[in-house]
Every structure is written in structure tokens, then in C-alpha cells.
Amino acid sequence: MKKQKLGLALAAVLLLTGCGGIEKMTETTVTVDDSGTVEELLLEDFSDETYKEKELAAQINELVEAYNKEAGSEAVSVKSMQVKDKKAKVQLEYQSVADYRGFNQIDFFAGTVKEAQKEGYTFASDFTDAEGKDVSRAGMPDGCEKQQVIIIREPMQVLVPGTIQYVSKNMKVVNKSQARLSADEGTDDESHVTTQAYGYVIYTDNN
């Protein structure tokens, strides 16, 4: 399933709507726990007051059921969904990073820096520390191989289960556990699902 399909499904229905945990985030956010389970919170603003929550549920469940049937397991589940004050809020859980990639058909990585390098991620970016100070150019900061990293190409927020150490220059640190990848300059989140460059968040976990 493509994330574009999810967005289009919601739009079609409308034409007829870290700190404290991902459910408390106020913008679209992704996180991953120590077992590799990925959670995503999708938040959309809608202006159609006649939009019904059951219509949202039908669209989302159809996409999830189709993916799970193809996967042969309950790889993706809907943890919650609601429509309130012209806003739709959907929380999805993916059993693995591979399921997140497969359902959304978009690149995503979570694991150690060393594992990411083995999978071909080059870390070819300028990096800053959590305070915004430049620490390296066109490459990963030294001594990070054993630390954790989340890599995305979607304009969204990342919530890490630990403390952010470094981010690529195209990401903005919100606080010690949250960072945001913005859409490329001259574009907007709605018209571009991915960014040209990867967003890297390197962090130490809570263990």
C-alpha cells in the first residue's frame, strides 16, 4: 500500500474529513521501540463538517486489511482513529521496519548506525549536534557506529526512544527526543511525499 493512497482515500471521503508518547504529539510523527515495532501518528486538517469517523475507519481498515492479506499476518494494525474539531487523527502500528516500508512504499530505517551503513546508507550529509552546532561536513560524526539512528525521507516528525545526539542539517531538533524533517524548499508537505535528501536522527537509547 502506498501512503499516497492513504492520503487520497481520506481526501476522497472528505469530498463526500517522546515526551508523553506518540499519541500526544500534535503533528504527524513516527517512532520505533527497542523491539523494532514502529508506530505512526497521522494528523490531517479537514474542513468538511459532515465528515464521519466511520467513513475514515472504512477507508483505513480497507488499506490495512489488504496489506495484511498480502503479508499473510497482522503486520499492520490500527490502534486508534478519531475525527474531532475538523481534524482526523489515526495511530498505526507496524510490526517491523520492513512492514512500514512495505505498507507505505517509502524508504525508512531504524537500527544502529553500523547496520544502516551495511544496508548502504551513506550518511552523506552535514550534521549538527542537538544544540544546532555544526559537528561534521558531508559525513557522519566520529564515534557513532554503535548508536541508534532513524532515517526518513518523509516531511514529518521523529520521536526517538532516547536522547538525540546528532541530526542531519536538513532536520530541526524540537527537543531532546523530537526532530522534524521539513519539505524541500519551494515545496509543501501535501504535494511532495518525499524529500530529495535523507533525514538522519542519531540517538542514544534509554537502556
Beta strands, then each sheet from edge to edge (+ up, - down):
strand 1: 29-32
strand 2: 38-45
strand 3: 76-84
strand 4: 87-94
strand 5: 108-112
strand 6: 127-129
strand 7: 134-136
strand 8: 148-152
strand 9: 157-159
strand 10: 162-168
strand 11: 171-175
strand 12: 178-181
strand 13: 199-205
sheet 1: 3+ 4- 2+ 1- 9- 12+ 11-
sheet 2: 5+ 8- 13+ 10- 6+ 7-
end
